[in-house]
Amino acid sequence: MEQNPFDEKKVAVVEEVVPETPEPIDTDELLKRPELELVPPSNDQTPVQMLLSIDFWIMFVAWFVGAGSALTVTNNLASIVLSYGGEDGQQVYMVVAYAFANCTGRLSFGLLSDRFSHKAQRMTFYSVALIIMTFCQLGFSMFPLSMFYPLVICTGLGYGGMVSTMYAFISDRWGNKYYGINSSIITVASASSSYLMSTLLAASVYQSHIKGSGILCYGRKCYELTFYITTGLCLGAWMLLLVLQYRNRYLGVTRKFKSKVSPTELLTPTHEDTAVTTDAYSEAQHSAEEI
């Protein structure tokens, strides 16, 4: 009878050690973590839905006042310079400075609102631009002609900042599906303010201070009342923006994270988790080889 070779030898059977598969992560529980504050994002909304929103009319008034104040300066800059004792043609260099500042404002405010979107709302940056515009309007009513260059530059920065953040807010608040028509509707505010503020209001105040049968007005009084009115309107619009920020921040209108960590990053295994799994697997393999 043949002897079974396995009777004399003890054969060690080593089971292959496989690292445990991590349990699936419940995304619902993940979004409840305290370091995240997730507010449901707005869906794509039609123009009718946008027009029925309180946020739209607050934004409409804020854009009406902000754009109208800037256009009051740019549309009447030549007449303002002459009224304050400047020379004809001096406004040309101011227009160039305004155009450069306007472009800089659009780029800088757009970049900053994207860079710090996890810390501040779009309307926060719009509020900063509107405050700049408010001080500029007050400055035009109080300062002499020698201060017009910094005032014009700051006006361009403020207007550019409002333009970039306003259109970004429309996309964030009412979605991208109807963005074209929604953004076109709100431009009615700037078009109407251009006539009502820079033409009707400014011209009425200017005409009321013309002496005799002349056609030109000279002196600070020609536009002083206009700039006082636009300053008050800017302050009122800024207070309305505080209401809009409160609605967006605390009433769940748009999505905002307190931290920079996104749900995708939280679902991805970290470097430390991967290192621990790899070390455990290597140790198990080494033990198996020794046996």
Contacts in CASP RR format, 6 or more apart in sequence:
PFRMAT RR
TARGET T0000
AUTHOR 0000-0000-0000
METHOD contacts of the structure
MODEL  1
MEQNPFDEKKVAVVEEVVPETPEPIDTDELLKRPELELVPPSNDQTPVQM
LLSIDFWIMFVAWFVGAGSALTVTNNLASIVLSYGGEDGQQVYMVVAYAF
ANCTGRLSFGLLSDRFSHKAQRMTFYSVALIIMTFCQLGFSMFPLSMFYP
LVICTGLGYGGMVSTMYAFISDRWGNKYYGINSSIITVASASSSYLMSTL
LAASVYQSHIKGSGILCYGRKCYELTFYITTGLCLGAWMLLLVLQYRNRY
LGVTRKFKSKVSPTELLTPTHEDTAVTTDAYSEAQHSAEEI
12 291 0 8 1.000
14 288 0 8 1.000
14 291 0 8 1.000
16 288 0 8 1.000
17 281 0 8 1.000
17 284 0 8 1.000
17 285 0 8 1.000
17 287 0 8 1.000
17 288 0 8 1.000
18 281 0 8 1.000
19 277 0 8 1.000
19 280 0 8 1.000
19 281 0 8 1.000
19 284 0 8 1.000
22 269 0 8 1.000
22 273 0 8 1.000
25 267 0 8 1.000
27 263 0 8 1.000
27 267 0 8 1.000
30 263 0 8 1.000
30 266 0 8 1.000
30 267 0 8 1.000
31 38 0 8 1.000
31 263 0 8 1.000
33 266 0 8 1.000
35 258 0 8 1.000
35 259 0 8 1.000
35 261 0 8 1.000
36 257 0 8 1.000
36 258 0 8 1.000
36 259 0 8 1.000
36 261 0 8 1.000
36 263 0 8 1.000
37 256 0 8 1.000
37 257 0 8 1.000
37 258 0 8 1.000
38 255 0 8 1.000
38 257 0 8 1.000
39 252 0 8 1.000
39 253 0 8 1.000
39 254 0 8 1.000
39 255 0 8 1.000
39 256 0 8 1.000
40 252 0 8 1.000
40 255 0 8 1.000
41 254 0 8 1.000
41 255 0 8 1.000
42 172 0 8 1.000
42 173 0 8 1.000
42 174 0 8 1.000
42 175 0 8 1.000
42 253 0 8 1.000
42 254 0 8 1.000
43 175 0 8 1.000
44 174 0 8 1.000
44 175 0 8 1.000
44 176 0 8 1.000
44 177 0 8 1.000
44 178 0 8 1.000
45 53 0 8 1.000
45 174 0 8 1.000
45 175 0 8 1.000
45 178 0 8 1.000
45 182 0 8 1.000
46 178 0 8 1.000
47 178 0 8 1.000
47 181 0 8 1.000
47 182 0 8 1.000
47 185 0 8 1.000
49 174 0 8 1.000
50 56 0 8 1.000
50 174 0 8 1.000
50 178 0 8 1.000
50 182 0 8 1.000
50 185 0 8 1.000
51 185 0 8 1.000
53 174 0 8 1.000
54 247 0 8 1.000
55 173 0 8 1.000
55 244 0 8 1.000
55 247 0 8 1.000
55 248 0 8 1.000
55 253 0 8 1.000
56 174 0 8 1.000
56 186 0 8 1.000
58 240 0 8 1.000
58 241 0 8 1.000
58 243 0 8 1.000
58 244 0 8 1.000
59 166 0 8 1.000
59 169 0 8 1.000
59 170 0 8 1.000
59 186 0 8 1.000
59 244 0 8 1.000
60 186 0 8 1.000
60 189 0 8 1.000
61 189 0 8 1.000
61 237 0 8 1.000
61 240 0 8 1.000
62 126 0 8 1.000
62 130 0 8 1.000
62 237 0 8 1.000
62 238 0 8 1.000
62 240 0 8 1.000
62 241 0 8 1.000
62 244 0 8 1.000
63 162 0 8 1.000
63 166 0 8 1.000
63 186 0 8 1.000
63 189 0 8 1.000
63 190 0 8 1.000
64 189 0 8 1.000
64 190 0 8 1.000
64 192 0 8 1.000
64 193 0 8 1.000
64 237 0 8 1.000
65 130 0 8 1.000
65 193 0 8 1.000
65 230 0 8 1.000
65 233 0 8 1.000
65 234 0 8 1.000
65 236 0 8 1.000
65 237 0 8 1.000
66 130 0 8 1.000
66 133 0 8 1.000
66 159 0 8 1.000
66 162 0 8 1.000
66 193 0 8 1.000
66 234 0 8 1.000
66 237 0 8 1.000
67 159 0 8 1.000
67 162 0 8 1.000
67 189 0 8 1.000
67 190 0 8 1.000
67 193 0 8 1.000
67 194 0 8 1.000
68 190 0 8 1.000
68 193 0 8 1.000
68 194 0 8 1.000
68 197 0 8 1.000
68 198 0 8 1.000
68 230 0 8 1.000
69 133 0 8 1.000
69 137 0 8 1.000
69 197 0 8 1.000
69 230 0 8 1.000
69 233 0 8 1.000
69 234 0 8 1.000
70 133 0 8 1.000
70 155 0 8 1.000
70 156 0 8 1.000
70 158 0 8 1.000
70 159 0 8 1.000
70 162 0 8 1.000
71 190 0 8 1.000
71 193 0 8 1.000
71 194 0 8 1.000
71 197 0 8 1.000
71 198 0 8 1.000
72 197 0 8 1.000
72 198 0 8 1.000
72 201 0 8 1.000
72 202 0 8 1.000
72 226 0 8 1.000
72 227 0 8 1.000
72 230 0 8 1.000
73 80 0 8 1.000
73 98 0 8 1.000
73 136 0 8 1.000
73 140 0 8 1.000
73 152 0 8 1.000
73 155 0 8 1.000
74 95 0 8 1.000
74 98 0 8 1.000
74 155 0 8 1.000
74 198 0 8 1.000
75 194 0 8 1.000
75 198 0 8 1.000
75 199 0 8 1.000
75 202 0 8 1.000
76 198 0 8 1.000
76 202 0 8 1.000
76 206 0 8 1.000
76 223 0 8 1.000
77 91 0 8 1.000
77 94 0 8 1.000
77 95 0 8 1.000
77 98 0 8 1.000
77 152 0 8 1.000
78 88 0 8 1.000
78 89 0 8 1.000
78 91 0 8 1.000
79 206 0 8 1.000
79 222 0 8 1.000
80 91 0 8 1.000
80 140 0 8 1.000
80 222 0 8 1.000
80 223 0 8 1.000
81 87 0 8 1.000
81 89 0 8 1.000
81 90 0 8 1.000
81 91 0 8 1.000
81 94 0 8 1.000
81 145 0 8 1.000
81 148 0 8 1.000
82 88 0 8 1.000
82 216 0 8 1.000
82 218 0 8 1.000
83 206 0 8 1.000
83 217 0 8 1.000
83 218 0 8 1.000
83 219 0 8 1.000
83 220 0 8 1.000
83 222 0 8 1.000
83 223 0 8 1.000
84 144 0 8 1.000
84 145 0 8 1.000
84 148 0 8 1.000
84 219 0 8 1.000
84 220 0 8 1.000
85 145 0 8 1.000
85 218 0 8 1.000
85 219 0 8 1.000
86 145 0 8 1.000
94 148 0 8 1.000
94 149 0 8 1.000
94 152 0 8 1.000
97 149 0 8 1.000
97 152 0 8 1.000
97 153 0 8 1.000
98 152 0 8 1.000
98 153 0 8 1.000
98 155 0 8 1.000
98 156 0 8 1.000
100 153 0 8 1.000
101 152 0 8 1.000
101 153 0 8 1.000
101 154 0 8 1.000
101 155 0 8 1.000
101 156 0 8 1.000
101 157 0 8 1.000
102 156 0 8 1.000
102 157 0 8 1.000
102 159 0 8 1.000
102 160 0 8 1.000
103 160 0 8 1.000
104 157 0 8 1.000
105 156 0 8 1.000
105 157 0 8 1.000
105 158 0 8 1.000
105 159 0 8 1.000
105 160 0 8 1.000
105 161 0 8 1.000
105 164 0 8 1.000
106 160 0 8 1.000
106 161 0 8 1.000
106 163 0 8 1.000
106 164 0 8 1.000
107 164 0 8 1.000
108 157 0 8 1.000
108 161 0 8 1.000
109 125 0 8 1.000
109 128 0 8 1.000
109 129 0 8 1.000
109 158 0 8 1.000
109 160 0 8 1.000
109 161 0 8 1.000
109 162 0 8 1.000
109 164 0 8 1.000
109 165 0 8 1.000
110 125 0 8 1.000
110 161 0 8 1.000
110 164 0 8 1.000
110 165 0 8 1.000
110 168 0 8 1.000
112 125 0 8 1.000
113 120 0 8 1.000
113 122 0 8 1.000
113 125 0 8 1.000
113 164 0 8 1.000
113 165 0 8 1.000
113 168 0 8 1.000
114 168 0 8 1.000
118 256 0 8 1.000
118 257 0 8 1.000
118 258 0 8 1.000
118 259 0 8 1.000
118 260 0 8 1.000
121 245 0 8 1.000
121 248 0 8 1.000
121 249 0 8 1.000
121 254 0 8 1.000
121 256 0 8 1.000
122 165 0 8 1.000
122 168 0 8 1.000
122 169 0 8 1.000
122 172 0 8 1.000
123 165 0 8 1.000
123 169 0 8 1.000
123 241 0 8 1.000
123 244 0 8 1.000
123 245 0 8 1.000
123 248 0 8 1.000
124 245 0 8 1.000
125 161 0 8 1.000
125 165 0 8 1.000
126 161 0 8 1.000
126 162 0 8 1.000
126 165 0 8 1.000
126 166 0 8 1.000
126 169 0 8 1.000
126 241 0 8 1.000
127 238 0 8 1.000
127 241 0 8 1.000
127 242 0 8 1.000
127 245 0 8 1.000
129 157 0 8 1.000
129 158 0 8 1.000
129 159 0 8 1.000
129 160 0 8 1.000
129 161 0 8 1.000
129 162 0 8 1.000
129 165 0 8 1.000
130 158 0 8 1.000
130 162 0 8 1.000
130 234 0 8 1.000
130 237 0 8 1.000
130 238 0 8 1.000
130 241 0 8 1.000
131 238 0 8 1.000
132 154 0 8 1.000
132 155 0 8 1.000
132 157 0 8 1.000
132 158 0 8 1.000
133 155 0 8 1.000
133 158 0 8 1.000
133 159 0 8 1.000
133 162 0 8 1.000
133 234 0 8 1.000
134 231 0 8 1.000
134 232 0 8 1.000
134 234 0 8 1.000
134 235 0 8 1.000
134 238 0 8 1.000
135 154 0 8 1.000
136 151 0 8 1.000
136 154 0 8 1.000
136 155 0 8 1.000
136 158 0 8 1.000
137 227 0 8 1.000
137 230 0 8 1.000
137 231 0 8 1.000
137 234 0 8 1.000
138 227 0 8 1.000
138 228 0 8 1.000
138 231 0 8 1.000
139 147 0 8 1.000
139 151 0 8 1.000
139 227 0 8 1.000
140 148 0 8 1.000
140 151 0 8 1.000
140 223 0 8 1.000
140 227 0 8 1.000
141 220 0 8 1.000
141 223 0 8 1.000
141 224 0 8 1.000
141 227 0 8 1.000
141 228 0 8 1.000
141 231 0 8 1.000
143 151 0 8 1.000
166 186 0 8 1.000
167 183 0 8 1.000
170 179 0 8 1.000
170 182 0 8 1.000
170 183 0 8 1.000
170 186 0 8 1.000
171 179 0 8 1.000
172 254 0 8 1.000
173 248 0 8 1.000
173 253 0 8 1.000
173 254 0 8 1.000
174 182 0 8 1.000
175 182 0 8 1.000
197 230 0 8 1.000
201 226 0 8 1.000
201 229 0 8 1.000
202 223 0 8 1.000
202 226 0 8 1.000
205 222 0 8 1.000
205 223 0 8 1.000
205 225 0 8 1.000
205 226 0 8 1.000
206 217 0 8 1.000
206 222 0 8 1.000
206 223 0 8 1.000
206 226 0 8 1.000
207 217 0 8 1.000
209 217 0 8 1.000
209 219 0 8 1.000
209 221 0 8 1.000
209 222 0 8 1.000
210 216 0 8 1.000
210 217 0 8 1.000
211 217 0 8 1.000
247 253 0 8 1.000
248 254 0 8 1.000
248 256 0 8 1.000
249 256 0 8 1.000
END
